[in-house]
Amino acid sequence: MKHRRLIPLIILIFLFVSTSTACSIGTKESSTLVYGLTLSPTGIDPHLNASSELGIPLASVYDTLVFRDPASGEFVPGLSETWSISPDGLTYTFFLRRGVTFHDGTIFNAQAVQANLEYVMNPDHHSQKAQFMLGPLQEVEIIDDYTVALYLSEPFAPLLDSLSDVYLGMASPVALETWGPTEYQFHQVGTGPYRFVEYIPNDKITLTRNPDYAWAPSIYQNAKAKIDTIVFRFYEDPATRAIALESGEVDVIGEIPPHDADRIAVSSDFDLYPIAIPGQPMQFFFNTKKAPTDAALVRRALIHAINRPQAVKTIFGVYSPVADSPFLASSFNLEPQESFPTYDPETAGTLLDEVGWRITDEEGHRSRNDVPLELHIVAPPWGSNSEMAQLIRADWEAIGARVTLEIAPGFGPLKEAQAEGEYHAIGINLFGTDPDLLRSFYSSTGLYNWSQFEDPEIDRLLTQAAQESLDLDARLNLYEQVSSRVQEEALVLPIRNYVNLVAVNNRVEGLHFTAQGWYPILIDLQLAP
């Protein structure tokens, strides 16, 4: 696969405009880059909304207290120059960088940190992700103008990781108070290398470079942004993405379909970046509260019925590995203690026979006590989930089930379908660099416990893992035990590890990504002549 080494280059272009008598003095030409987004979120306030897509533009609008080095995985200073953790893991003290201003001129200080975290923790704001990322945070205390302490009710190992993500990026407290949780998404103000200009839903997000930026973290290669304006436009239909790139409509776009990626990979005009995304694989959760998927043997049979390697190859070609674990693709190298059920339709049929779901007609349909084996799948529209759901339906029909498929048009409708509980399998996953995100999916009270499975042992393991503040090996051992329990109960059908195929016009130089995988480091981009 072609992948050029990109060498940063400062380009100054002067435009000379002739008049009837003389040439005017040259002025710097304004540079603009168009970046294609693949999902139009229902909201883009990172403190309140959960879409990974919003971080693509907004990770450069906000700075975070700490950053995670994508090469080493270590935490490095951001808006906090140093920090300390108490021996009991209950107090985090941050010593803040001086001389930082928000885009609206507000001074960044301890009061700003307190205002941001309390904004996220406010239950009336209904934060979808950031509040969960703060775990057992109880209080934020201003020690002095540039020192702030965070007090926890119990140790919480993922806190630094959470504070390195855009969902907890620092916003102007003046802007938060002025606009409130409904309107702030249209008037966002951070301290980052790019300023927020406008958001027009279903159309575009526009950023402009921050000329006053003077506090770049060590993970950035440039001290200031080189490109004046970056416009983000939405291309939800996968078929339009390569067309937009090849026509010159966009300069960068992600989630290129594999058949288009094959062509782009050998083009002299474009580069293809396969970016492994840390977090969960593409997956479908089984509803353990609704028959027939309330039975573990039925769930196991349905897993055996899916030809995952063939399905992944059909949709993603050579670009995406099959997920062999329900946990954290590209993260922490978790090794489940049990092998995942392989494709075996004969075993699937045997398991269904054992629990009374037998073939009862000439067409091969199964039923039990005159009740047909019926399954309903709900799939999100992004990341080829809908195409994968169609292959899952075909494999389940092949073992005698009657299957219906519903494609939720966005996260809101997906959440509504989950709340109604009329599904047997539903697609959902999150991305992140710390395995604690599993708690929201597998703990009994987890925000995304869409399998609706309640297990005290899993709860205990997840809680203990979150409290092992400094011992990563101990945490991973606990998560591997959770993995084995999840596989034993057949709670989830993992499909493929996420690889984002990012296609780039080769006039764009310096593209690389944060530790979170999705977010480009926009300050380091520049345009060749």
C-alpha positions as CSV (number, residue, x, y, z in Angstrom):
1,M,0.0,0.0,0.0
2,K,1.4,3.4,-0.9
3,H,2.0,5.7,2.0
4,R,4.3,8.7,1.5
5,R,6.5,10.1,4.2
6,L,5.3,13.7,4.6
7,I,7.9,16.4,5.2
8,P,6.6,19.6,6.7
9,L,7.1,22.6,4.5
10,I,6.2,26.3,5.1
11,I,4.6,27.7,2.0
12,L,4.3,31.4,1.4
13,I,2.3,32.4,-1.6
14,F,2.2,36.0,-2.7
15,L,-0.5,37.3,-5.0
16,F,0.4,40.2,-7.1
17,V,-2.5,42.1,-8.6
18,S,-1.7,44.2,-11.6
19,T,-3.3,47.5,-12.3
20,S,-3.3,49.7,-15.4
21,T,-0.2,51.6,-14.1
22,A,1.7,49.4,-11.7
23,C,1.7,46.2,-9.6
24,S,0.4,46.4,-6.1
25,I,2.4,45.2,-3.1
26,G,2.1,41.4,-2.6
27,T,-0.3,40.1,0.1
28,K,-0.4,36.6,1.6
29,E,-3.0,34.4,0.0
30,S,-5.5,32.9,2.4
31,S,-5.2,29.1,2.5
32,T,-8.3,26.9,2.9
33,L,-8.6,23.1,3.4
34,V,-11.8,21.1,3.2
35,Y,-12.1,18.1,5.4
36,G,-14.9,15.6,4.8
37,L,-16.8,14.2,7.8
38,T,-18.8,11.0,7.5
39,L,-21.5,11.6,10.1
40,S,-23.7,14.7,10.8
41,P,-24.0,14.5,14.6
42,T,-27.3,15.4,16.4
43,G,-25.2,17.8,18.5
44,I,-21.5,18.9,18.6
45,D,-21.0,20.2,22.1
46,P,-18.2,17.7,23.2
47,H,-19.1,18.2,26.9
48,L,-22.7,17.0,26.2
49,N,-22.6,14.9,23.0
50,A,-21.0,11.5,22.4
51,S,-20.1,11.3,18.7
52,S,-16.5,10.5,17.9
53,E,-16.9,12.6,14.7
54,L,-17.2,15.8,16.6
55,G,-13.7,15.4,17.8
56,I,-12.2,15.6,14.3
57,P,-12.7,19.4,14.2
58,L,-13.1,20.2,17.8
59,A,-9.9,18.6,19.2
60,S,-8.1,21.6,17.6
61,V,-10.5,24.1,19.1
62,Y,-9.9,22.9,22.7
63,D,-6.8,22.2,24.7
64,T,-7.0,19.6,27.5
65,L,-5.3,19.6,30.9
66,V,-3.1,16.8,29.7
67,F,-2.4,15.2,26.4
68,R,-1.6,11.6,25.6
69,D,1.5,11.0,23.4
70,P,0.3,8.9,20.5
71,A,3.7,7.3,20.1
72,S,4.5,6.4,23.8
73,G,1.0,6.4,25.3
74,E,2.4,8.6,28.1
75,F,0.7,11.7,29.5
76,V,2.4,15.0,28.7
77,P,1.6,18.5,29.9
78,G,-1.2,20.5,28.3
79,L,-3.0,23.3,30.0
80,S,-1.6,21.8,33.2
81,E,2.2,22.1,33.4
82,T,2.4,19.5,36.2
83,W,0.1,17.4,38.4
84,S,0.2,15.2,41.4
85,I,-1.8,12.3,42.6
86,S,-2.3,11.6,46.3
87,P,-1.1,8.1,47.6
88,D,-4.7,7.0,48.2
89,G,-5.6,8.0,44.6
90,L,-8.4,10.3,45.8
91,T,-6.9,13.7,45.1
92,Y,-5.5,15.0,41.8
93,T,-3.9,18.4,41.9
94,F,-3.2,20.3,38.7
95,F,-0.7,23.2,38.5
96,L,-1.9,25.2,35.5
97,R,-0.1,27.0,32.7
98,R,-0.1,30.8,33.0
99,G,-0.6,33.2,30.1
100,V,-3.2,31.2,28.3
101,T,-6.3,32.9,27.0
102,F,-9.5,31.6,25.5
103,H,-10.5,32.8,22.0
104,D,-12.9,35.3,23.5
105,G,-10.1,36.9,25.6
106,T,-11.1,35.2,28.9
107,I,-8.1,34.2,31.0
108,F,-7.6,30.4,31.5
109,N,-7.2,29.7,35.2
110,A,-8.5,27.4,38.0
111,Q,-11.9,29.0,38.0
112,A,-12.2,28.0,34.3
113,V,-11.4,24.4,35.1
114,Q,-13.9,24.4,37.9
115,A,-16.6,25.9,35.7
116,N,-15.9,23.3,32.9
117,L,-16.1,20.3,35.1
118,E,-19.2,21.5,37.0
119,Y,-20.8,22.2,33.6
120,V,-20.3,18.6,32.6
121,M,-21.4,17.2,36.0
122,N,-24.6,19.2,36.1
123,P,-27.4,16.6,35.8
124,D,-29.6,19.1,34.1
125,H,-27.2,19.2,31.1
126,H,-27.6,15.4,30.4
127,S,-24.0,14.8,29.3
128,Q,-23.9,11.6,27.1
129,K,-20.3,10.8,27.7
130,A,-18.1,13.4,29.4
131,Q,-19.9,13.0,32.8
132,F,-19.3,9.3,32.7
133,M,-15.6,9.9,31.9
134,L,-15.2,11.8,35.2
135,G,-16.1,8.7,37.2
136,P,-16.4,9.3,41.0
137,L,-15.4,13.0,40.8
138,Q,-17.1,14.7,43.8
139,E,-15.7,18.2,44.0
140,V,-13.4,20.6,42.2
141,E,-11.6,23.0,44.5
142,I,-9.8,26.2,43.6
143,I,-6.6,26.2,45.6
144,D,-5.3,29.5,44.0
145,D,-5.6,31.1,40.6
146,Y,-3.5,28.5,38.9
147,T,-3.9,25.4,41.1
148,V,-7.0,23.2,41.2
149,A,-7.7,20.0,43.1
150,L,-10.1,17.3,42.0
151,Y,-11.5,15.1,44.8
152,L,-12.8,11.6,44.1
153,S,-14.9,9.4,46.3
154,E,-12.8,6.4,45.3
155,P,-9.7,5.8,43.1
156,F,-10.4,6.1,39.4
157,A,-7.5,4.9,37.2
158,P,-8.9,6.4,33.9
159,L,-9.1,10.0,35.1
160,L,-6.0,11.3,33.3
161,D,-7.0,9.5,30.1
162,S,-10.4,11.2,30.4
163,L,-8.9,14.6,30.9
164,S,-6.8,14.1,27.7
165,D,-9.9,13.7,25.5
166,V,-11.8,16.5,23.7
167,Y,-15.0,15.7,25.6
168,L,-13.3,17.3,28.6
169,G,-11.6,20.1,26.6
170,M,-11.5,23.4,28.4
171,A,-14.1,25.9,27.2
172,S,-14.5,29.6,28.1
173,P,-16.6,29.8,31.2
174,V,-18.0,33.1,29.9
175,A,-19.2,31.4,26.8
176,L,-20.7,28.5,28.7
177,E,-22.6,30.8,30.9
178,T,-23.7,33.1,28.1
179,W,-25.0,30.4,25.8
180,G,-26.0,27.5,28.0
181,P,-26.3,23.8,27.1
182,T,-28.6,24.3,24.1
183,E,-26.9,27.1,22.2
184,Y,-23.3,26.7,23.2
185,Q,-22.7,24.2,20.4
186,F,-23.1,27.1,17.9
187,H,-20.8,29.4,19.8
188,Q,-17.9,27.3,21.0
189,V,-14.8,28.9,22.5
190,G,-11.6,27.1,23.5
191,T,-7.9,27.8,23.8
192,G,-6.7,25.6,20.9
193,P,-4.8,26.4,17.7
194,Y,-8.0,26.9,15.8
195,R,-11.0,29.1,16.6
196,F,-14.6,28.0,16.0
197,V,-16.4,30.2,13.4
198,E,-19.7,28.5,12.7
199,Y,-21.7,25.3,12.7
200,I,-24.5,24.9,10.2
201,P,-26.2,21.5,11.0
202,N,-26.1,19.1,8.1
203,D,-23.9,21.5,6.1
204,K,-20.6,22.5,7.6
205,I,-18.3,23.5,10.5
206,T,-15.8,26.2,9.9
207,L,-12.6,26.9,11.9
208,T,-10.0,29.6,11.5
209,R,-6.4,29.6,12.8
210,N,-5.7,31.2,16.2
211,P,-2.8,33.6,15.6
212,D,-2.4,34.1,19.4
213,Y,-1.7,30.4,20.1
214,A,1.5,30.1,22.1
215,W,1.2,27.1,24.3
216,A,1.4,24.1,22.0
217,P,2.0,20.7,23.7
218,S,4.9,18.5,22.8
219,I,2.8,16.2,20.7
220,Y,2.4,19.0,18.1
221,Q,5.2,19.5,15.6
222,N,4.3,23.1,14.8
223,A,4.0,26.0,17.2
224,K,1.2,27.6,15.2
225,A,-1.3,26.5,12.6
226,K,-0.2,27.0,9.0
227,I,-3.6,26.8,7.2
228,D,-5.9,29.8,7.7
229,T,-9.3,28.2,7.4
230,I,-10.6,24.6,7.6
231,V,-14.1,23.8,6.5
232,F,-15.6,20.5,7.5
233,R,-18.5,19.2,5.3
234,F,-20.7,16.2,5.8
235,Y,-20.6,13.1,3.5
236,E,-22.9,10.6,5.1
237,D,-23.3,8.5,2.0
238,P,-20.1,6.4,1.6
239,A,-20.6,6.4,-2.2
240,T,-20.0,10.1,-2.3
241,R,-16.7,10.2,-0.4
242,A,-14.1,9.2,-3.0
243,I,-16.0,11.2,-5.6
244,A,-15.7,14.3,-3.5
245,L,-12.0,13.7,-3.0
246,E,-11.2,12.9,-6.6
247,S,-13.2,15.9,-7.9
248,G,-11.3,18.3,-5.6
249,E,-14.3,19.0,-3.5
250,V,-12.5,17.9,-0.4
251,D,-8.8,17.5,0.5
252,V,-9.1,14.9,3.3
253,I,-11.9,12.4,4.1
254,G,-12.2,9.3,6.3
255,E,-14.1,6.0,6.1
256,I,-13.4,5.5,2.4
257,P,-15.1,2.3,1.2
258,P,-12.6,-0.4,0.6
259,H,-13.4,-0.7,-3.2
260,D,-12.6,3.0,-3.5
261,A,-9.5,2.6,-1.2
262,D,-8.0,0.1,-3.7
263,R,-8.1,2.7,-6.4
264,I,-6.8,5.6,-4.2
265,A,-4.0,3.5,-2.9
266,V,-2.3,3.3,-6.3
267,S,-3.1,6.8,-7.4
268,S,-0.3,9.3,-7.8
269,D,-2.6,12.1,-6.7
270,F,-3.7,10.8,-3.4
271,D,-2.4,9.1,-0.3
272,L,-4.3,6.4,1.8
273,Y,-3.8,6.3,5.5
274,P,-5.2,3.1,7.3
275,I,-5.6,4.3,10.9
276,A,-6.3,1.7,13.6
277,I,-8.8,3.1,16.0
278,P,-8.5,2.2,19.7
279,G,-11.7,1.2,21.4
280,Q,-14.3,-1.4,20.8
281,P,-14.8,-3.4,17.6
282,M,-17.8,-3.2,15.4
283,Q,-20.2,-5.3,17.5
284,F,-23.9,-6.3,18.0
285,F,-25.2,-6.8,21.5
286,F,-27.8,-9.5,22.3
287,N,-30.9,-8.4,24.3
288,T,-30.8,-10.8,27.3
289,K,-34.3,-9.6,28.4
290,K,-36.2,-10.6,25.3
291,A,-36.9,-14.2,24.1
292,P,-35.4,-16.0,22.4
293,T,-32.0,-14.2,23.0
294,D,-32.7,-14.4,26.8
295,A,-31.2,-17.9,26.5
296,A,-27.4,-18.1,26.5
297,L,-27.4,-21.2,24.3
298,V,-29.5,-19.4,21.7
299,R,-27.0,-16.5,21.8
300,R,-24.1,-18.9,21.4
301,A,-25.8,-20.5,18.5
302,L,-26.4,-17.2,16.8
303,I,-22.7,-16.4,17.1
304,H,-21.7,-19.8,15.6
305,A,-24.0,-19.0,12.7
306,I,-22.1,-15.9,11.5
307,N,-19.3,-16.3,9.1
308,R,-17.4,-13.4,10.4
309,P,-14.2,-13.8,8.3
310,Q,-16.2,-13.9,5.1
311,A,-18.4,-11.0,6.2
312,V,-15.5,-8.8,7.0
313,K,-13.7,-9.7,3.7
314,T,-16.9,-9.0,1.7
315,I,-17.3,-5.5,3.1
316,F,-13.9,-4.4,4.1
317,G,-11.5,-6.4,1.9
318,V,-8.0,-6.6,3.2
319,Y,-8.2,-3.4,5.3
320,S,-9.8,-4.6,8.5
321,P,-9.0,-7.6,10.7
322,V,-11.6,-9.8,12.2
323,A,-12.3,-9.1,15.8
324,D,-11.5,-12.1,18.0
325,S,-12.4,-10.5,21.2
326,P,-15.4,-8.4,22.4
327,F,-13.0,-5.9,23.8
328,L,-10.8,-3.0,22.7
329,A,-9.5,-3.4,19.3
330,S,-6.1,-1.8,18.9
331,S,-5.9,-1.2,22.7
332,F,-3.9,-2.8,25.5
333,N,-3.6,-6.2,23.8
334,L,-6.2,-7.8,26.0
335,E,-6.1,-11.5,25.7
336,P,-9.4,-13.3,26.4
337,Q,-9.0,-16.5,28.4
338,E,-11.4,-18.4,26.1
339,S,-11.3,-18.7,22.3
340,F,-14.2,-17.0,20.6
341,P,-16.8,-19.2,19.0
342,T,-15.9,-19.9,15.3
343,Y,-18.2,-20.1,12.3
344,D,-20.0,-23.5,12.6
345,P,-23.6,-23.5,11.4
346,E,-23.9,-27.2,12.2
347,T,-23.1,-26.5,15.9
348,A,-25.5,-23.6,15.7
349,G,-28.3,-25.9,14.6
350,T,-27.5,-28.4,17.2
351,L,-27.6,-25.8,20.0
352,L,-31.0,-24.6,18.8
353,D,-32.3,-28.1,18.7
354,E,-31.2,-28.6,22.3
355,V,-33.4,-25.7,23.5
356,G,-36.4,-26.7,21.4
357,W,-36.0,-24.5,18.3
358,R,-36.4,-27.1,15.6
359,I,-37.0,-27.0,11.9
360,T,-40.7,-27.4,11.4
361,D,-41.5,-26.7,7.7
362,E,-40.2,-27.5,4.3
363,E,-38.6,-24.1,4.0
364,G,-36.3,-24.8,6.9
365,H,-37.8,-22.4,9.4
366,R,-37.5,-23.1,13.1
367,S,-40.2,-22.9,15.8
368,R,-40.8,-24.0,19.3
369,N,-44.3,-24.8,20.6
370,D,-45.7,-23.4,17.4
371,V,-43.9,-20.1,18.0
372,P,-41.6,-19.1,15.1
373,L,-37.9,-18.3,15.8
374,E,-38.1,-14.5,15.0
375,L,-35.2,-12.1,15.4
376,H,-35.1,-8.3,15.1
377,I,-31.8,-6.5,14.4
378,V,-31.3,-2.7,14.9
379,A,-28.2,-1.3,13.2
380,P,-26.7,2.3,13.2
381,P,-26.1,3.8,9.8
382,W,-22.4,4.6,10.2
383,G,-19.3,2.5,9.7
384,S,-20.9,0.0,7.3
385,N,-23.0,-1.4,10.2
386,S,-26.1,-1.5,8.0
387,E,-24.3,-3.6,5.3
388,M,-22.9,-5.9,8.0
389,A,-26.4,-6.3,9.5
390,Q,-27.7,-7.5,6.2
391,L,-25.0,-10.3,6.1
392,I,-25.9,-11.2,9.7
393,R,-29.5,-11.5,8.7
394,A,-28.7,-13.8,5.8
395,D,-26.6,-16.1,8.0
396,W,-29.3,-16.3,10.7
397,E,-32.0,-17.0,8.1
398,A,-29.7,-19.8,6.8
399,I,-30.1,-21.6,10.1
400,G,-33.9,-21.2,10.2
401,A,-34.7,-17.9,11.8
402,R,-37.0,-15.3,10.4
403,V,-35.2,-12.0,10.7
404,T,-36.2,-8.3,10.3
405,L,-33.8,-5.4,10.1
406,E,-34.1,-1.8,11.2
407,I,-31.6,0.8,10.3
408,A,-31.7,3.7,12.8
409,P,-31.0,6.9,10.9
410,G,-28.8,8.4,13.7
411,F,-27.7,8.0,17.3
412,G,-31.0,9.5,18.7
413,P,-33.2,7.0,16.9
414,L,-30.8,4.2,17.8
415,K,-31.1,5.2,21.5
416,E,-34.9,5.3,21.2
417,A,-34.9,1.8,19.7
418,Q,-32.8,0.6,22.5
419,A,-35.1,2.2,25.1
420,E,-38.1,0.5,23.6
421,G,-36.3,-2.9,24.0
422,E,-37.9,-4.6,21.0
423,Y,-34.6,-5.7,19.5
424,H,-32.7,-9.0,19.7
425,A,-29.4,-7.6,18.5
426,I,-28.3,-4.0,18.3
427,G,-25.1,-2.4,17.1
428,I,-23.3,0.1,19.2
429,N,-19.6,0.8,20.1
430,L,-17.4,3.5,21.5
431,F,-13.8,4.4,21.0
432,G,-11.2,5.3,23.6
433,T,-7.7,4.7,24.9
434,D,-8.6,3.3,28.3
435,P,-10.4,0.0,28.8
436,D,-12.6,1.6,31.5
437,L,-15.0,2.5,28.6
438,L,-16.1,-1.2,29.0
439,R,-17.8,-0.3,32.2
440,S,-20.5,1.7,30.4
441,F,-21.3,-1.4,28.3
442,Y,-21.0,-4.3,30.8
443,S,-21.8,-3.0,34.3
444,S,-25.3,-3.5,35.5
445,T,-25.9,0.3,35.6
446,G,-23.8,1.1,32.5
447,L,-25.1,3.8,30.2
448,Y,-24.7,1.5,27.2
449,N,-25.6,-1.8,28.9
450,W,-27.7,-2.6,25.9
451,S,-27.5,-6.4,26.5
452,Q,-29.3,-5.6,29.7
453,F,-27.3,-8.2,31.4
454,E,-26.8,-7.9,35.2
455,D,-24.0,-9.8,36.8
456,P,-22.5,-9.0,40.2
457,E,-19.2,-10.6,39.3
458,I,-18.7,-8.5,36.2
459,D,-19.7,-5.4,38.3
460,R,-17.1,-6.3,40.9
461,L,-14.3,-6.9,38.3
462,L,-15.0,-3.6,36.5
463,T,-15.1,-1.6,39.7
464,Q,-11.9,-3.1,40.9
465,A,-10.2,-2.5,37.6
466,A,-11.1,1.2,37.6
467,Q,-9.6,1.5,41.1
468,E,-6.2,0.0,40.4
469,S,-4.8,3.5,39.9
470,L,-1.2,2.8,38.9
471,D,-1.0,-0.9,38.2
472,L,-1.8,-1.4,34.5
473,D,-1.0,-5.1,34.5
474,A,-3.4,-5.7,37.4
475,R,-6.1,-3.9,35.6
476,L,-5.6,-5.8,32.4
477,N,-5.8,-9.1,34.3
478,L,-9.2,-8.0,35.7
479,Y,-10.4,-7.0,32.2
480,E,-9.4,-10.4,30.8
481,Q,-11.6,-12.0,33.5
482,V,-14.4,-9.8,32.4
483,S,-13.8,-10.8,28.8
484,S,-14.0,-14.5,29.7
485,R,-17.3,-13.9,31.5
486,V,-18.8,-12.0,28.6
487,Q,-17.8,-14.7,26.2
488,E,-19.2,-17.4,28.5
489,E,-22.6,-15.7,28.5
490,A,-22.4,-14.9,24.8
491,L,-23.5,-11.3,25.3
492,V,-22.0,-9.7,22.2
493,L,-21.1,-10.5,18.6
494,P,-17.8,-8.8,17.7
495,I,-17.2,-8.3,14.0
496,R,-14.1,-6.4,13.0
497,N,-11.4,-4.2,14.5
498,Y,-11.9,-0.6,13.4
499,V,-9.5,0.7,10.8
500,N,-10.4,4.2,9.4
501,L,-9.3,4.5,5.8
502,V,-8.4,8.2,5.4
503,A,-7.8,9.4,1.9
504,V,-5.8,12.6,1.3
505,N,-5.0,14.8,-1.6
506,N,-1.2,14.7,-1.8
507,R,-1.0,18.5,-1.7
508,V,-1.8,18.1,2.1
509,E,1.3,17.5,4.2
510,G,1.9,16.7,7.8
511,L,-1.2,14.6,8.5
512,H,-1.0,12.6,11.7
513,F,-3.5,11.7,14.5
514,T,-3.9,11.9,18.3
515,A,-3.8,8.9,20.5
516,Q,-7.5,8.6,20.2
517,G,-7.1,7.7,16.5
518,W,-10.0,9.7,15.0
519,Y,-8.7,13.2,15.6
520,P,-6.2,14.8,13.1
521,I,-3.6,17.2,14.6
522,L,-4.7,20.1,12.4
523,I,-2.0,22.5,13.6
524,D,0.6,20.3,11.8
525,L,-1.2,20.4,8.4
526,Q,0.0,22.5,5.5
527,L,-0.6,22.7,1.8
528,A,2.0,22.2,-0.8
529,P,2.1,24.7,-3.8
